[in-house]
Amino acid sequence: MDKSVNKQYYRKDMSIFWWTRKWTHIRFILRELTSLSVAFFALEIVLLFFSVSRGPEGYQTFVAVISNPILIILNFIAFVGLIFHSVTWFDLAPKAMVIKVGKRPLPAIVIAGSNYMGWIVVSVLIFWFLTENT
């Protein structure tokens, strides 16, 4: 006698686009897709370093390639993706790291606000450095 049991599981049919029904799910998927923006810029920076290491001619070639209108549009889209990625991460930070002072957790606004302030300070310093040295 065969002791194996034929188990049939109930499986609800679900559309591949189930996540489009709620904004929170859409936002989650968009945030995950922004990792492609991060990868795009990481690759671009690696290629920039490689080009600079090859001397002025290599750098000029990189600038010529990146000046292509298609790459300018891709950079703009990737930049918007990075901004969305950063904002959603900073909004998640209070949930990802609970900091307690004594027995009370810091308010979420303090954690998120310090991340935003750090972002602003670093951005201003980079802007200042770039404008002073040109």
Secondary structure, DSSP 8 states (H G I E B T S, - for coil): ---------------TTGGGGSHHHHHHHHHHHTHHHHHHHHHHHHHHHHHHHT-HHHHHHHHHHHTSHHHHHHHHHHHHHHHHHHHHHHHHHHHH---EETTEE--HHHHHHHHHHHHHHHHHHHHHHHHHT-
